[in-house]
Amino acid sequence: MPTTNARQLPKAQESLADYVNRQREALGLTRIALAERAGIHKQSLGKIERGQTQTLNRRTLSSLSKALEVPMDYLDAVVRGQAGELGPSLKFCPQCWQAGTAPDPIWTDARSQFCFMCGTGLQDACGACGEPLHSLTFRFCPHCGQPYKQVSQPDAP
């Protein structure tokens, strides 16, 4: 189950330039390698990392977040200057949750890591693409189209 780690979380008051630079260095990438990975011009990435670019269009935001291996929400929060306001992700139990229903309130507690009913680890991201959960209204991830809850196949006789 992919989850985000502390390295990926933006720090309070961290600028877009500092955040992108920190994530790039943590991945061991050069500016050129990151630009190629994100599909953006190396001069555009240079402007971002020097603080000359403060906003990103949706395409750049999406491709850069994938290249940096961080949730798009984190990069978007840094762009909007709200990095310190990121809270815990929405979570659900892959065993107990019924698609389309609200998560149990205890699952959304920041300290909760396991389901209190069955003991299964709570999931806070899509199991297929790793994007953080935004809503449990639907069964499928809006980013990759895969179901949040994997259907287990019955054992063959």
RODO-473219 format. One record per residue (C-alpha): residue number from 1; x, y, z. Coordinates in pm, whole numbers, plus 32768, in hexadecimal, padded with zeros to 4 digits. Example, Ala and Ser with C-alpha at 12.3 -4.5 7.8 and 13.67 -1.06 7.14 Angstrom:
<panus>
  nr   xx   yy   zz
   1 84CE 7E3E 830C
   2 8557 7F96 82CA
</panus>
This chain:
<panus>
  nr   xx   yy   zz
   1 8000 8000 8000
   2 80AD 8142 7F92
   3 80A8 8257 808F
   4 814C 83A7 80A7
   5 8271 83DA 8190
   6 82E9 84FE 8261
   7 83E7 8566 8157
   8 82CC 85B0 8065
   9 8207 8691 8150
  10 823A 8802 8108
  11 82C1 88C8 822C
  12 8204 89F5 82B2
  13 8261 8B32 81F2
  14 832D 8A65 80F6
  15 8339 8B0C 7FA0
  16 82F6 8A57 7E5A
  17 8466 8A80 7DFF
  18 84DF 89E9 7F49
  19 83E3 88CC 7F3F
  20 8430 8863 7DD9
  21 85A6 887D 7E17
  22 8590 87B1 7F58
  23 84C0 869F 7EB4
  24 85A3 8691 7D82
  25 86DB 866E 7E58
  26 8635 8563 7F31
  27 85F9 8498 7DF5
  28 8762 84CD 7D87
  29 86FB 8573 7C40
  30 87A2 868A 7B80
  31 86D1 87AB 7AFE
  32 86F0 8721 799E
  33 8683 85C4 7A0C
  34 8557 864F 7AC8
  35 84F4 872E 79A3
  36 8500 8604 78B6
  37 8442 8529 79AB
  38 8333 8635 79D1
  39 8328 8688 785E
  40 8372 87F8 7896
  41 8486 88D6 780C
  42 85C1 88E1 78E2
  43 85B4 8A5F 78E2
  44 8451 8A50 796F
  45 84C7 896E 7A88
  46 85ED 8A58 7AC6
  47 84FD 8B7F 7AED
  48 8428 8AB4 7BE0
  49 8557 8A56 7CB4
  50 85E1 8BBB 7CB2
  51 8493 8C43 7D29
  52 844A 8D00 7BE6
  53 830D 8C35 7BAC
  54 8207 8C3B 7CBF
  55 80DF 8B93 7C0F
  56 80B8 8A56 7B41
  57 7FB0 89F3 7A46
  58 7EF8 88AB 7A84
  59 7FC2 87E5 7985
  60 810E 8854 7A1A
  61 808B 881F 7B7C
  62 801F 86BD 7B26
  63 8159 8657 7A67
  64 8245 86F3 7B66
  65 8196 8649 7C8A
  66 81B5 84F7 7BDB
  67 8322 8536 7B89
  68 836B 859A 7CF2
  69 829D 8472 7D70
  70 81C9 8550 7E51
  71 804F 8576 7E61
  72 7FD0 868E 7D83
  73 7F1C 8721 7EB3
  74 806A 875D 7F5E
  75 80FB 8819 7E36
  76 7FB6 88DA 7E09
  77 7FB5 893C 7F7B
  78 8117 89C4 7F5B
  79 80B4 8A8E 7E26
  80 7F8B 8B21 7EE5
  81 8061 8B69 8018
  82 7F9A 8A78 80F1
  83 80A2 896D 812E
  84 808A 8982 82A9
  85 7F13 8943 829D
  86 7F23 87E2 8211
  87 7E72 86F5 82F8
  88 7E58 857E 830C
  89 7DD4 84C7 81DF
  90 7C83 8422 81C8
  91 7CA6 82B2 8226
  92 7BD6 8175 8209
  93 7BEB 8007 8260
  94 7C0D 7F38 8121
  95 7B56 7E18 81CF
  96 7A31 7ECA 8277
  97 79E9 7FFC 81A0
  98 78BD 7FE7 80B7
  99 78E4 80B5 7F77
 100 7819 81F4 7F78
 101 77F7 8206 80F2
 102 78A3 82FB 81D7
 103 79D7 827A 8289
 104 79B0 8222 83F7
 105 7A0C 835A 84C1
 106 7B19 82A0 8583
 107 7BCF 8252 843A
 108 7BFB 83C5 83F5
 109 7CA2 840A 8544
 110 7E09 8474 84FF
 111 7E8A 836E 85F5
 112 7DC7 824A 8560
 113 7E97 8152 849F
 114 7DC6 8016 84B9
 115 7C54 7FC4 84A2
 116 7BC0 7F9A 85FE
 117 7ACB 7E91 857C
 118 7BB3 7DA3 84C2
 119 7D18 7E19 8504
 120 7D6B 7E55 8394
 121 7E56 7F76 8344
 122 7D9D 80AE 82D0
 123 7DD6 8126 816D
 124 7E08 829B 8125
 125 7E63 8286 7FB5
 126 7DFD 81CD 7E7B
 127 7EA1 8078 7E7E
 128 7EE6 808B 7D08
 129 7F75 81E9 7CD0
 130 7FC1 8268 7E2E
 131 7EF5 83AA 7E14
 132 7E63 8415 7F63
 133 7CEF 83DF 7F93
 134 7C15 8511 7F5E
 135 7ABE 8477 7F80
 136 7A24 8324 7FBF
 137 78E3 8379 7F07
 138 794A 829D 7DE3
 139 79EB 8146 7DCB
 140 7AF6 81AD 7CD1
 141 7C29 828C 7CE0
 142 7BF7 83C4 7C08
 143 7D69 83C2 7BAA
 144 7D9B 825E 7B2B
 145 7C3B 81CC 7B1A
 146 7C8D 809E 7BF3
 147 7BA2 8037 7D0E
 148 7C0B 80A3 7E6B
 149 7BA1 7F56 7EF9
 150 7C36 7E2A 7E4A
 151 7B3E 7D0F 7E18
 152 7BCF 7BC5 7E8B
 153 7B99 7A9A 7DAC
 154 7B06 795F 7E4E
 155 7BF9 783D 7E6D
 156 7BD9 7733 7D64
 157 7B58 75DF 7DE4
</panus>
